[in-house]
């Protein structure tokens, strides 16, 4: 069991009567001390809380600054302890202090990533923090036998071995690319901050090939079968079915935007919202079947759909839990209706785009409807046209040319 305590070193008084502010790291009854640059009077430090106190307004700003410093050091020390515990090997209090000191300049990859994850979480970017946390877990598992792993160690050879490790873990190519991209983003952030060892990026020497995924779209008949399915009123399947249709009727609104959609987003027969993913403002006219769903779930609360658990401490965790339940219910609905494509929260969006294209709507209009920044992104959503449609188009165009006899 490790503990971190903030103390004044009473054995080293200065001539002014102040004492050094230190951090005591205790592990297995062994203690090491890390000195801070601060010297304090005993009446300006609370031993029980480990915080600087100030009874004078002029000293308040300085006290707050020192307390922020204390919090930061304690967090870095705890991160260091966490890293050593991940190794699942014995370590000493000296190992803690040495690893902590080696990461003071930010050159230790895992310590840097932990700081970055904390920063993203505090900024409210929970989704991005979660992506970095997943990558951190993969990297820490790969280097779990290494005490120190600096950016200087992250060279082309290490990167190729890490990619092979991910591939041998049974991950799909695009998932491997995801982790490598997050790691590259971490490296680039560190490089911009001038962190030692980030002057020659190993990512310049590798190529990530994206594998084209199978299009996740269903046809109009399947959409109709979903809408007409006989389900118990307000059962989990019924709510997920309606949420799927809600997304379809709103041109593929994402699950997170549906879950957070409030009555205040409705005005003059349209829904106005900002896409969580791209921060792009969107306007969707409320068509008749969409209005029926809104009326079905009308309530006295602020959210239009009953997707989030009430009184949840974390909105992000509530959303993630709701998304997991939603996709599980959609899979059950797919099995029940024997649909050709397993339903997920993304299928409604892909289906709207594909059906729109097959109905002759220009890609530029579909791109605008989906809120894409470019038509290139839209094409990744569109399923390939049925060969018979292409053949019919070719037959029509060819008929314009008359054969001369």
SERO-833487 format. One record per atom (N, C-alpha, C, O): y negated, x, z; residue in one letter. Coordinates in steps of 0.2 Angstrom, whole numbers, plus 5000, padded with zeros to 4 digits. Layout:
N
YXZA;...
END
This chain:
405
500650045000X;500050005000X;499450045000X;499350095004X;498950034995X;498350074994X;497750034997X;497749974996X;497350075000X;496650035002X;496050085001X;496150145001X;495550045000X;494950084998X;494350055003X;494249995004X;494050105007X;493650085012X;492950125011X;492950185009X;492350095012X;491750125011X;491450135018X;491450095022X;491250195019X;491050225026X;490550265025X;490350295020X;490250285031X;489750335032X;490150395036X;490450375041X;490050455033X;490350505036X;489950535042X;489450575041X;490150515048X;489750525054X;489850595056X;489450615061X;490250635053X;490350705055X;489850755051X;489850815052X;489450725046X;489050765042X;488350735042X;488050715037X;488050735048X;487350715049X;486850765045X;486950825046X;486350735042X;485750775040X;485250785045X;485250755050X;484750825043X;484150835048X;483750775049X;483450765054X;483750725044X;483350665044X;483750615048X;483450565050X;484450625050X;484750575054X;485150525049X;485450475052X;485250545043X;485650505038X;486350535038X;486450595040X;486750495035X;487450515034X;487750505027X;487450455024X;488150545024X;488450535017X;488850465017X;489250455021X;488650435011X;489050375010X;489750395006X;489650425001X;490250375009X;490950405006X;491450345004X;491350285007X;491850355000X;492450304999X;493050345001X;493250394999X;493450305006X;494050325008X;494650295005X;494650235004X;495050335002X;495650314998X;496250325003X;496350385004X;496550275005X;497150285009X;497750255006X;497850205003X;498250305006X;498950285003X;499450315007X;499550385008X;499950275010X;500550305014X;500250345020X;500550405021X;499750325023X;499450355029X;499150425027X;498950455032X;499050435021X;498650495019X;497950475016X;497950425013X;497450515018X;496750495016X;496450555012X;496450615014X;496050525007X;495650575003X;494950545003X;494850475003X;494450585003X;493750555003X;493350574997X;493450634994X;493050524994X;492550534988X;491850524990X;491650474992X;491450574989X;490750574991X;490350544986X;490450544980X;489850504988X;489350474983X;488750514984X;488650554988X;488250504980X;487550534980X;487050514985X;486550534986X;487350464989X;486850424994X;486950455001X;487450465003X;486350455004X;486350465012X;485950405015X;485450395013X;486250385020X;486050325023X;485950325031X;486350365034X;485450285034X;485450285041X;485950235043X;486150185039X;486150235049X;486650195052X;486450115052X;486850075051X;485850105053X;485550035054X;485450005047X;485349945046X;485550045041X;485450015035X;486150005031X;486249995025X;486750015035X;487350005032X;487849965037X;487849975043X;488149915034X;488549865038X;489349895037X;489549885031X;489549925042X;490249955042X;490849895040X;491249915036X;490749835043X;491249785042X;491249765034X;491849755032X;490749755031X;490749735024X;490749795019X;490849785013X;490549855021X;490449905017X;489849905012X;489949925006X;489349875014X;488749855010X;488149885014X;488049885020X;487649905009X;486949925012X;486549865013X;486549815010X;486249865019X;485849805021X;485049835022X;484949895023X;484649785021X;483949805021X;483549745024X;483549695023X;483149765029X;482749725033X;481949725031X;481549685033X;481849765026X;481149775023X;481249755016X;481649785012X;480749715014X;480749695007X;480649755002X;480949744996X;480249805003X;480149854999X;480849894998X;480949924992X;481349895002X;481949925002X;482449884998X;483049904997X;482349824997X;482849774995X;483149794988X;483749794987X;482649814983X;482949834977X;483349894977X;483849894973X;483249944981X;483650004982X;484249984985X;484850014983X;484349944990X;484949914993X;485349884988X;485949894988X;485049844984X;485449804979X;485749854973X;486349844971X;485349904972X;485649954967X;486249994970X;486750004966X;486150014976X;486750054979X;487350004980X;487950024979X;487249944981X;487849894982X;488149884975X;488749884975X;487749884970X;488049884963X;488449944962X;489049944959X;488250004964X;488550064963X;489250064967X;489750084965X;489250034973X;489850034977X;490349984974X;490950004974X;490149934972X;490549884968X;490949914962X;491549914961X;490549954958X;490749984952X;491250034954X;491850044951X;491150084959X;491650134961X;492250104964X;492850124962X;492250054968X;492850024971X;493249994965X;493849994965X;492949964960X;493249934954X;493649984950X;494249974948X;493250044949X;493650094946X;494150124949X;494750144946X;494150134956X;494650164960X;495250114960X;495850134959X;495150044960X;495649994960X;496049994953X;496649994953X;495650004948X;495950014941X;496350074941X;496950074938X;496150124944X;496550194944X;497250174947X;497750194945X;497150144953X;497750124957X;498250084953X;498850094953X;497950034949X;498349984945X;498750024940X;499350014938X;498350074937X;498750114932X;499350154934X;499850154931X;499250184940X;499750224943X;500350174945X;500950194945X;500150114947X;500750064949X;501050044943X;501650024944X;500750044937X;501050024931X;501650064929X;502150044926X;501550134931X;502150184930X;502750164933X;503250194932X;502750134939X;503250114943X;503650184946X;504250184946X;503250234947X;503450294950X;503050314956X;502550284957X;503350354960X;502950374966X;502350414964X;502350454960X;501850404968X;501250434967X;500850444974X;501050414979X;500450494975X;500150514981X;499450494981X;499150474975X;499050504986X;498350484987X;497950534982X;497450524980X;498250594982X;497950644978X;497950634970X;497450644967X;498550604968X;498550574961X;498050524960X;497750524954X;497950484965X;497450434964X;496750464962X;496350444958X;496550504967X;495850534966X;495850584960X;495250574957X;496350614958X;496250664953X;496250624946X;495850634942X;496650564946X;496550524940X;495950494939X;495650484934X;495650464945X;494950434945X;494450484943X;494050464939X;494450544945X;493950594943X;494050614936X;493550624933X;494650614933X;494750634926X;494450574922X;494250594916X;494350514924X;494050464920X;493350444921X;493050404919X;493050494925X;492350474927X;491850484920X;491350444920X;492050524915X;491650524909X;491850474904X;491550474899X;492350424906X;492550374901X;493050394896X;493250354892X;493250454897X;493750484892X;494450464892X;494850464888X;494650434898X;495350404899X;495350334896X;494950284898X;495850324891X;495850264887X;495950204891X;495550154890X;496450204895X;496650144899X;496050124904X;495950064905X;495750174907X;495250164912X;494650134908X;494350084910X;494550164902X;493950134898X;494150064896X;493650024896X;494750044894X;494949984892X;494849934898X;494649874897X;495049954904X;494949904909X;494249894911X;494049834912X;493849934910X;493049924911X;492849874906X;492449834907X;493049884900X;492849844894X;493049774895X;492749724894X;493749764897X;493949694898X;493549664904X;493449604903X;493449694909X;492949674915X;492349644912X;492049594914X;492049694908X;491349674905X;491349614900X;490949574901X;491849604896X;491949554892X;492049484896X;491749434894X;492449494901X;492549434906X;491949404909X;491849344909X;491549454912X;490949444915X;490449414910X;489949374912X;490449424904X;490049404899X;490249334896X;489949304892X;490849304899X;491049244897X;491449244890X;491649194888X;491649304888X;492049314882X;492749314884X;493049364883X;493049264886X;493749264889X;494249274884X;494749304885X;494149244878X;494649254872X;494649324870X;495249344869X;494149354869X;494049424867X;494349464873X;494749514871X;494249454879X;494449494884X;495249484885X;495549534886X;495549424883X;496249414883X;496549454878X;497149484879X;496249464872X;496549504866X;496549574868X;497049614867X;496049604872X;495949674874X;496549684879X;496849734880X;496649634884X;497049634889X;497749644886X;498149684889X;497949604881X;498649604878X;498749674875X;499249704875X;498249704872X;498249774869X;498349824874X;498749874873X;497949814879X;498049864885X;498749864888X;498949914889X;499049804888X;499749804891X;500249844886X;500649874889X;500149834880X;500549864875X;500449944875X;500949984876X;499849964876X;499650034876X;499950064883X;500250124883X;499850034888X;500050054895X;500750064895X;501050104898X;501150014892X;501850014892X;502150074888X;502650114890X;501750094882X;501950144878X;501850214881X;502250264880X;501350224886X;501150284889X;501250284896X;500950324900X;501750244898X;501850234905X;502150294909X;502150294915X;502350344905X;502550404908X;502050464908X;502150514911X;501450444906X;500950494906X;500350474911X;500150424911X;500250524915X;499750514920X;499050504917X;498650454919X;498850554913X;498150544909X;498250544902X;498650574899X;497950494899X;497950484892X;497250474890X;496950424890X;496950524887X;496250524885X;496150514877X;496650504874X;495550494875X;495350484868X;495550544864X;495750534858X;495550604867X;495750664863X;496450664861X;496650694856X;496850634866X;497550624864X;497750574859X;498250574856X;497250524858X;497350474853X;497250504846X;496750484843X;497750544843X;497650574837X;498150534832X;498450484834X;498150554826X;498550524820X;499350524822X;499650474821X;499550574825X;500250584827X;500450524832X;500950494832X;499950524837X;500150474843X;500050404840X;500450364842X;499550394835X;499450324833X;500050304828X;500250244829X;500350344825X;500950334821X;501550314825X;501950274824X;501650354831X;502150334835X;502050274839X;502550234840X;501450254840X;501250194843X;501450134839X;501750084841X;501250144832X;501450094827X;502150084827X;502450024826X;502550134827X;503250134826X;503550094832X;504050054832X;503250114838X;503450084844X;503350004844X;503849964846X;502849984841X;502649914841X;503149874836X;503449824837X;503249914830X;503749884825X;504449884828X;504849834827X;504649934832X;505349924835X;505349874840X;505949864843X;504849854843X;504849804848X;504949734845X;505049684849X;505049734838X;505249664835X;504549624833X;504649564832X;504049654834X;503349624832X;503349614824X;503549664821X;503049564822X;502849554815X;502349594813X;501949614817X;502349614806X;501749664804X;501049644805X;500649684807X;500949574805X;500249554806X;500049564814X;499449574816X;500549554818X;500449564825X;500349634827X;499949654831X;500749684824X;500649754824X;499949774822X;499549804826X;499749744817X;499049754814X;498549734819X;497949764820X;498649674823X;498149644828X;498049694833X;497449714835X;498549724836X;498549774841X;498149834839X;497749864843X;498349864833X;498049924831X;497249914829X;496849954831X;497049854827X;496349834826X;495949834832X;495449854833X;496249804838X;495949804844X;495849874847X;495349884850X;496349914846X;496349984848X;495850024844X;495450064847X;495750004838X;495250044834X;494550014836X;494050054836X;494449954838X;493849934840X;493649964847X;493049974848X;494149974851X;494050004857X;493750084856X;493250104859X;494150114851X;493950184850X;493250184847X;492850234849X;493050134843X;492450134839X;491850124845X;491350154844X;491950084849X;491550074855X;491350134859X;490850154860X;491950164861X;491850224864X;491550284860X;491150324863X;491650284854X;491350334850X;490550324849X;490150374850X;490350254849X;489650244849X;489350264856X;488750274856X;489650264861X;489450284868X;489450354869X;489250374874X;489750394864X;489750464864X;490250484869X;490250544872X;490750444870X;491350464875X;491650534872X;491850534866X;491850584876X;492150644874X;492850624870X;493250584873X;492950664865X;493650654861X;493650594856X;494150584853X;493050564855X;493050514850X;492650534843X;492350494840X;492650604842X;492250624836X;492550624830X;492250624824X;493250614830X;493650614824X;494150554824X;494650564827X;493950504821X;494450444822X;495050454818X;495050464812X;495650444821X;496250444818X;496450384814X;496850384809X;496050334815X;496150264811X;495950274804X;496050234800X;495550324802X;495350344795X;495950364791X;495850364785X;496450384794X;497050414791X;497650364790X;498150384788X;497550304792X;498050254792X;497850194788X;497250174788X;498250154785X;498150094781X;498550034784X;499150044785X;498149984786X;498549924788X;498549874783X;498149854780X;499249854781X;499349804776X;499449744779X;499949734783X;499049694777X;499149624780X;499649584775X;499649584769X;500149564779X;500749524775X;500449454774X;500249414779X;500549424768X;500349354767X;500749304771X;501349304770X;500449264775X;500849224779X;501049154775X;500649144770X;501549124777X;501749064774X;501249004776X;501049004781X;501048974770X;500448924771X;500748864776X;501248844775X;500348844781X;500548794785X;500148734784X;499648714787X;500348694779X;500048634777X;500548584775X;501148594773X;500448514776X;500848464775X;500448414770X;499848414769X;500848374767X;500548324761X;500348264764X;500348254770X;500048224760X;499748154762X;500248114765X;500148074770X;500848114762X;501448064765X;501548084772X;501648044776X;501648154774X;501748174780X;501148154785X;501348134791X;500548164783X;500048134787X;500048064789X;499948044794X;500248024784X;500347954785X;500847934790X;500847894794X;501447974789X;502047964794X;501847974801X;502047944805X;501448034802X;501148044808X;500747994811X;500847974817X;500247964807X;499847914809X;500147854811X;499947814815X;500747834807X;501047774808X;501647774813X;502047724814X;501847834816X;502347844821X;502347804827X;501747794829X;502847764828X;502847724834X;502947764841X;503547784842X;502447774844X;502447814850X;502247774856X;501747734855X;502447794862X;502247754868X;501447764869X;501247824869X;501147714871X;500347714871X;500147764877X;500447764883X;499747814875X;499447864879X;500047914882X;499847944888X;500547914879X;501047964881X;500848034879X;500448044875X;501148094881X;500948154879X;501048164872X;500548194868X;501548134869X;501648144861X;501048104858X;500748124853X;500848044861X;500348004858X;499648034858X;499348034853X;499548064863X;498848104864X;498848164859X;498348174856X;499448204859X;499448254854X;499448234847X;499048264843X;499748174845X;499748154838X;499048134837X;498748144831X;498648094841X;497948074840X;497548134840X;497048134836X;497648184844X;497248244843X;497348284837X;496848314834X;497948284834X;498048314827X;497648274822X;497348304818X;497748204822X;497348164817X;496548174818X;496248174813X;496348184825X;495648194826X;495448254822X;494848254819X;495848304823X;495648374819X;495648364812X;495148384808X;496148324809X;496148314802X;495548274799X;495248284794X;495348224803X;494748174801X;494148214802X;493648194799X;494148264806X;493448304807X;493448374803X;493148414805X;493848364797X;493848424793X;494148484796X;493948544795X;494648474800X;495048534803X;494648564809X;494648624810X;494348524813X;494048544819X;494548584824X;495148554825X;494448644826X;494948684830X;495048644837X;494648604839X;495548664840X;495748634846X;495248644852X;495148604856X;495048704852X;494548724858X;493948684857X;493648664862X;493648674851X;493048634849X;493248554851X;492748524853X;493848534849X;493948464851X;494048454859X;493748404861X;494348504862X;494448494869X;493748494873X;493648464878X;493248534870X;492548534873X;492048494871X;491548494873X;492348444866X;491848404863X;491648344868X;492048314871X;490948334868X;490748284873X;490348224869X;490248234863X;490248174873X;489948114870X;489248134868X;488948104863X;488948184871X;488248204869X;488248234862X;487648244859X;488848254860X;488848284853X;488848234847X;488748244841X;488848164849X;488848114844X;488148084844X;487848074849X;487848084838X;487248054836X;487148024829X;487348064825X;486947964829X;486747934822X;487347934818X;487347954812X;487947914821X;488547914817X;488847974814X;489347974810X;488648034817X;488948094816X;489148134822X;488848124827X;489548184821X;489748234827X;489348304825X;489448324820X;488948324830X;488648384829X;488948434835X;488948424841X;489148494832X;489448544837X;489348614834X;489148624828X;489448664838X;489448734836X;490148764837X;490448754842X;490348784831X;491048814831X;491148874836X;490748914836X;491648864840X;491748924846X;491848984842X;491649034845X;492248984837X;492449054834X;491849084830X;491749144831X;491449054827X;490949084822X;490249064825X;489749094822X;490149024830X;489449004832X;489048964826X;488448964827X;489448944821X;489048904816X;488948834818X;489448804820X;488348804817X;488248734818X;488648694813X;488648704807X;488948634815X;489348594811X;489048524812X;488848504817X;489148484806X;488948414807X;489548374803X;489648394797X;489848324806X;490448294803X;490248214804X;490148184809X;490248184798X;490148104798X;490748074801X;491348094800X;490648024805X;491247994809X;491547934804X;491147884803X;492047954801X;492447904797X;492747854801X;492847864807X;492947794798X;493247734802X;493847754806X;493847744812X;494347794803X;494947804808X;494747854813X;495047854819X;494247894812X;494047944818X;493647894823X;493747914829X;493247844821X;492947804826X;493447764830X;493347754836X;494047744827X;494547714831X;494847754836X;494947734842X;494947824835X;495147864840X;494647874846X;494847884851X;494047884844X;493547894849X;493447834853X;493447834860X;493547774851X;493547714855X;494147704859X;494147684865X;494747724856X;495347724860X;495347764867X;495547744872X;494947824866X;494947864872X;494247864876X;494147904880X;493847814874X;493247804877X;493347804885X;493747764888X;492947844889X;492947844896X;492247864899X;491747864895X;492247864905X;491647874909X;491447944910X;490947964913X;491947994908X;491748064909X;491348084903X;491048054899X;491348154903X;490848184898X;491248204891X;490948214886X;491948214892X;492348244886X;492648184883X;492848134886X;492648184876X;492848134872X;493648124872X;493848064872X;494048184872X;494748174872X;495048204879X;494748244882X;495548174881X;495848194888X;496348254887X;496948244889X;496048304885X;496448364884X;496448414890X;496948454891X;495848424893X;495748474899X;495948444905X;495848384907X;496248484910X;496448454916X;495848454921X;495448504921X;495748394924X;495048394928X;495048434934X;495648454937X;494448454936X;494448504942X;494748574941X;494948604946X;494748594935X;495048664934X;494548714936X;493948704935X;494748764939X;494348824942X;494048864936X;493548884936X;494548864930X;494348904925X;494348864918X;494948844917X;493848854915X;493848814909X;494248844903X;494648814900X;494248914903X;494648954898X;495348944899X;495748924895X;495548954906X;496348944907X;496548874906X;497048864904X;496048824908X;496248754907X;496348744899X;496848704897X;495948774895X;495948764888X;496648794885X;497048764881X;496848854888X;497448884885X;498048844887X;498548844884X;498048824893X;498548784896X;498648714892X;499248694890X;498048684890X;498048624886X;498348634879X;498748594876X;498148694876X;498348714869X;499148724869X;499448704864X;499348754874X;500148764875X;500448704875X;500948694872X;500248654879X;500548584880X;500548554873X;500948524871X;499948554870X;499848524863X;500348544858X;500648504855X;500348614857X;500848644852X;501548624854X;501948614849X;501748624860X;502448604862X;502548524860X;503048514858X;502048484861X;502148414860X;502148404852X;502548364850X;501748444848X;501748434841X;502448464838X;502648434833X;502748514841X;503448534839X;503948474840X;504348464836X;503848444846X;504348384847X;504248324842X;504648294840X;503548314840X;503448264835X;503648284829X;503948244825X;503648344827X;503948374820X;504648354820X;504948334815X;505048374826X;505748364826X;505848284825X;506348264822X;505448244829X;505648174829X;505548144822X;505948104820X;505048164818X;504848144812X;505248184806X;505148164800X;505548234808X;505948274803X;505448304797X;505548294792X;504848324800X;504348354795X;504548414792X;504948454795X;504348434785X;504548494782X;504248554785X;504548614784X;503648544788X;503348604791X;503248584799X;502948534800X;503448634803X;503348624810X;502548614812X;502148654810X;502348564815X;501648554817X;501448604822X;501748614827X;500848624821X;500448664826X;499748644826X;499548604822X;499348664830X;498548644830X;498248664824X;497748634822X;498548714820X;498148744814X;498348704808X;498048704803X;498948664808X;499148634802X;498648584800X;498648574794X;498348544805X;497848494802X;497348524798X;497148494793X;497048584800X;496548614797X;496748644790X;496448634785X;497348674790X;497648694783X;497748634779X;497648644773X;498048584781X;498248524777X;497648494774X;497648474768X;497048484778X;496448454776X;496248494770X;496048474764X;496248564770X;495948604765X;496348604759X;496148594753X;497048604760X;497548604754X;497448534750X;497448534744X;497448474754X;497448414751X;496748404748X;496748374742X;496248434750X;495548424747X;495648464741X;495348434736X;495948524740X;495948554734X;496348524729X;496148514723X;496948494731X;497348454726X;497048394724X;497248364719X;496548374728X;496148314725X;495548324721X;495248284719X;495548394719X;495048414714X;494348434717X;493848444714X;494348434724X;493648454727X;493548534726X;494048574728X;493048554724X;492848624723X;492948664729X;492848644735X;493148724728X;493348774734X;492648784738X;492648794744X;492048784734X;491448794737X;491348744742X;491048754748X;491448684741X;491348624745X;491848624751X;491648614757X;492448644750X;492948654755X;492748704760X;492848694766X;492548764757X;492248814761X;491748794766X;491748814772X;491248754763X;490648734767X;490948684773X;490748684778X;491448644771X;491648594775X;492048624781X;492048594787X;492348674780X;492748714785X;492348754789X;492548774795X;491748774787X;491248814791X;491448884790X;491348924794X;491748904784X;491848974782X;491249014780X;490848984777X;491249074781X;490649114779X;490749134772X;490249154769X;491349134769X;491449154762X;492049114759X;492449094763X;492049104753X;492549074749X;493249114750X;493749084750X;493149174751X;493749224752X;494149194758X;494749194757X;493849184763X;494149154769X;494549094768X;495049084770X;494149044764X;494448984762X;495148984758X;495548954759X;495149034754X;495749044750X;496349064754X;496949044752X;496249094760X;496849104764X;497149044767X;497649044769X;496748994767X;496948924770X;497348884765X;497748844767X;497148894759X;497448854754X;498148864752X;498248924750X;498548824752X;499248834750X;499248834742X;498848804739X;499748864739X;499748874732X;499948804729X;500248764732X;499648794723X;499748724720X;500448714718X;500748764716X;500648654718X;501348644715X;501348664708X;500848644704X;501848694706X;501948724699X;501848664694X;501548674689X;502048604696X;501948544691X;501248534690X;501048504684X;500848534695X;500148524694X;499848574689X;499448554685X;500048644690X;499748694686X;500048684678X;499648694674X;500648664678X;500948644671X;500548594668X;500448594662X;500448534672X;500048484669X;499348504666X;499148474661X;499048544670X;498348564668X;498448614662X;497948604658X;498948654661X;499048694656X;499148654649X;498848664644X;499548594650X;499748554645X;499048514642X;498948514636X;498648494647X;498048464645X;497548514641X;497348494636X;497448574644X;497048614641X;497248634634X;496948644629X;497948644633X;498248664627X;498148614622X;498148634616X;498148554624X;498148494619X;497448494616X;497348464610X;496948534618X;496248534615X;496248574609X;495848564604X;496748614608X;496848654602X;497348624597X;497948614598X;497048594591X;497548564586X;497848614582X;497448664579X;498448604580X;498748654576X;498548634569X;498548584566X;498448694565X;498248684558X;498948684554X;499348724555X;499048644549X;499648634545X;499448664538X;499948664534X;
END
